[in-house]
Amino acid sequence: MIQIDLSGNVVLITGGTKGIGRAAALSFAQAGAKCFLTYKWGSADIEEIQREFEAEGAEIPVVLPADVSVEEDTDHLMEEIGKTEKRVDIFISNVGFALRTMSLDDYKKRSLYKTLDYSTWPIIEYCRKIKKSFGSYPHNIVAVSSDGPDHFYRGYDFVAASKSLLEFFSKYLSVHLFREGSRVNVIRFGMVETESFQAVFGKEFFNYILENGVQEGMLLTPETCGKAVLALCSGLLDAVNGQIITVDYGLPFQDNIMMRYLESKEVK
């Protein structure tokens, strides 16, 4: 990528210590931005993250515990950021919750609500809290989605539903915040080997698809996704306000490879 300079920008990334969130944070930090990353209690190796960023010559991020579904955690997070910063320039809503729903018997109302708490509502709640705490909304707000709403992934039902609603709210949010000078976008990523994806389909899935004709170069990596988020927020990847952007290498999901994999594992 061409050199991008985001020096002086403050970036908040929920779920920023792993997968796509972490890769995005590293890309922003390498571009000179100061990053605040959240994680759930006990789920991040902060020293390992600091070593990685230092080795890449990037500004070491501030890592803070905050469960996006807990309002008190969000309030505390804003207080911590406010101790050193006067604004949040870029907000990346990246947290998702992966619940396996292999049949209708797995459909539970409470589980659906929990999925929405993590995968949908934070983009609304965090934007409101940022405005309340700093007096303005971020100039770039990005929701990380998946291509689940448009494709069938067995066991991915609740995730796809929550991401669909995330995209719905993001488009409406873009209208509400237009006069505030904010631009809201959604980035859809296809199959990326992250912990959330593995939680639904198992760690062996990516080995399976590579053994069954899918070329490795057609699969997204967290690093590629992180650079795409940076490109969008820097203006290198142009998009109109409210636009949903799909990022992949053209891997079609039309050959039922997901179904073949699940059947091979005898998942009922």
N, C-alpha and C positions, 0 to 999 in steps of 0.2 A: 504493500500500500504506500501511497505517497505520504510524505510527512504531514502529520496533523498536529496542530498546536492548540491545546485546550487549557493552557496555563491559566490559573486563576478561577477555573470552573470547579464547582463543588458538585459531586455526583453521589447520589444515594442509590444503592442497589440492594433490594431485599433478596435474601437467599444468595448472597454474594460470595460465600466461602467455598462453593462447590460448583462443578459443571459449567453451564453457560454463564451464570452470574459471575463466577470467579474469573473466567476467561475474559468477559467483558470488562471487569474491573482492572485486570492487568493491561488491557488495551487502552483504557482511559488513563491509567496511571502512567503508561509509557508516553502518552500524549501530553502529560503535564498536569492532569486534573488531580484534585484531591478527592479520594474516594472514601465513603463510609459504607461499610458492608454489614449486613445483619445476618444473624443465624439463630437457630433455636438453641436453647440451653444445652451445653455439653456436646454440640455436634460439629465443632470446628477446632482444628489444630492451628491455633493462631501463630505459634512460632514457626511452623512449617510454611504458612502463608507468607509471613514476613521474610523468610529466607528466599522464597521464590521471587518475590517482588524485588528484593535487594539484588539478587543475582542477575535480574533483567535490567537493572539500572533504573527501576521505576520507583516513584514515591510510595513508601510503605503505607498501606491503607489503615484506616481506623476501623477496627472490627468490634462490633457491639452486639450483645445478646438481645434479641427482641423477637417474640413470637407475634407474627402479623395478625393473628386472630385475637390477640389480647390487647384491649384498648389502653390499659395502663402501661404496657410495654411500649406502645407507640408513643404515648406521652413522654415517657422517660427517654426514649430515643431522641425525640425532638429537643428535649432539654440538653442532652449530651452534645448534640450537634451545635446547638445554640451557644455553648460555652466558648467555641472558637470561630464560628461562622455566622454571617449575617443573612445568608440565603442558601437555598438549594437550587442549583441551576438545572440539573438533569436528574430525573427520577426514573429508575428502571424497576418496574414491578415484575419480579421474576419468580416468586415463590409459587409452587404448585403442590398439590397433594395427590398421591397416586393410590387409589383404592381399587383392588381387583373386584370386578363384578362379572363373574363367569356365567351367571344365569339370573333369571328374575328373582330367584330365592335370595340372591345377594343384595337386592335392592332394599335399602333401608333409608327411611326418611332422615333419620338422624345422621347417617353417613353422608347423604347428599348435602345436608346443611354444613357439615364439617368440610366437605370438599369446597363448597362455595366460600366458606370462611377463609380458606387459604388461597384458592385459585382465582377468585373473582372479586370479592369485596375490598381487598387491600388497595387496589388502585384508586378507589373512591375515598376510602378512609385516609390514606396517606396524603392524597392531594389536599384534602380538607385540613388535615393537621399541619401540613407544610404552610399553607396559607395562613392559618391561625397563628403559627409560631413565628413566621418570618415576614408576614405581610404581603407576600406575593407567591404565585404558583411558579413551579419550574418552567423554564422556557421550552424544554423538551421533556415529554412524558412518553415513555415507551412501555407497552405491555408485551411480555413474552408469551406467545401462544404456541400451539402445535397445529399440525394439519389434521388432528383428530376430528374436528367438526365436519370435514369434507371426505374423510375416508373411514372405512370400518376397521377398527382394531379390536379384536375380541378381548374382553376384559377391561376395555378403556372407556366404558360407557359414561361413568360419572365425570371422568376427566374431560371427555369431549363435551359433555353438557356444560361444565363449568367454564371451559375455554370459550364455548359459543357465547355464553352470557358475558364473559370478560370482553369479548370483541364487540358485543352489542353496547355495553356501557362505555367502552372506549370511544366508539363512534359518536355517541351522544355527548360524552365528556368533551370531545373536540369542539362541539358547537357551544357548549356552556362556557368554555374557557377561551374561545376565539378572541373576544374583546380584551381578555387579560394578557394577550401576547404569548399565549402558550400554544404549542403544537403537540397534538396527541396522535400517536401511531401505534399500530400493532405489528409485530413481526412474528410470522409463523415459521417455525422450523420443523423440518421433517424428522426423519429418524436420526437421533443423536444418542450416542452411548453415554447416558447419564445414570445416576443412581435412581432417579424417578422412573426412567424407562425400564431399567433392570428390575425395579420393584414389581412392575406389572408383568413383564414378559420373561424375566430370568436373565442371568448373566450370559447364558449360552446362545442367546438369540443371534447376536451379531456374527458369531462364528458360523452359525447355521446358514445365514443368508449369504455369507461369503463363499461357503462351500457349495451353494446352490445357484451359482451363476451371477451373483451381484458383484460388480467390481468395487474394490475398496475405495477407489477414487470417487465413487458416486455417493459415498456416505458422508454426511456432515460430521464435523468434529466440534467440540465446545470452542476450540480456538477460532475456527472459521466463523462460528455464530457470534462470538465476542467481537470480532472485527466488523461484522455486519452491523451490530448495534452501535459501535463507534462511528462507522461510516454514516449511519442514519442521523445520529445526533450532531455530527460535525458538518453536515450538508453535502458530504461527498456522495452519499446515496440520497438522491433527491426524492421527495415524496410530498404530496399535498396533505394538508391537515385532515386527520381522520382516516387516512388510507391504511388498508391492511396489506402488508407486504409479505410475500412468500419467498423464502430463501431455501434453495436446495440445488442439487446438481442434476435435476431432471430425472431423478429416479421415479419411474411410474409405479403406482401401487395398484396394478391391474392384474397381477398374475397369482393372487391369492397366496403369496409366499408366507404371509403371516398365519393363514389358516393351516397350511401344510406343516408349519413349524409346531403350532399348538397341538395339532393332531399327532405329530410324531412324539410329543411329550405326553400324549394321552391325557390332555387336559380336558375335563368334561365340564 
